[in-house]
């Protein structure tokens, strides 16, 4: 079965620390990859996405992610986190074949707490 | 531009009671999704509509769940009867088409007692 794994349930960092959140997925075919963020009290919103091309993708608020096809990974990074980055981060994959293209499978999420 | 609107935001019911959730997608978005998010989990797709047609309802528990999208705009998701295990956040999302970014609503938090 198709699955998405996020390795960390809860990450706690101090401001200015670097961030890397792991995401791995099953299946070796063509995929579309997404990171969503949910700030406290707000709804899910798209942080960045990868469909094709340059495997290093830049998103909003200084976030970036790297697609490594050989490792089935799409890790999210930010060189220096801020208190306002405190949120829950979800990796999502569109395994994209046939009629199910467009259906997202989400990981369990990683809660990021940034200490001021 | 208005986002995806959902109501109610919170609902508390007793088991075996019916419940319904309403979603109004972003204007012009043809594709509409219902997801369920259990505590500590990511959202799981229940059903996807293309206009008024349910094109993927393979994950919808059809014995107690039903959904409709009349006229290809608003949608309702119903549970009858509700069970304790249905307690979750029910999210609606919409997109221009199934290849475009999905925009999520605030969700309805359902508690079944």
Interface residues (C-beta under 8 A of the other chain):
Chain A: X4 X36 X42 X43 X44 X45 X46 X49 X90 X92 X99 X100 X101 X102 X103 X104 X105 X106 X107 X108 X109
Chain B: X3 X4 X31 X40 X41 X42 X43 X44 X45 X48 X55 X56 X91 X93 X95 X97 X98 X99 X101 X102 X103 X104 X105 X106 X107
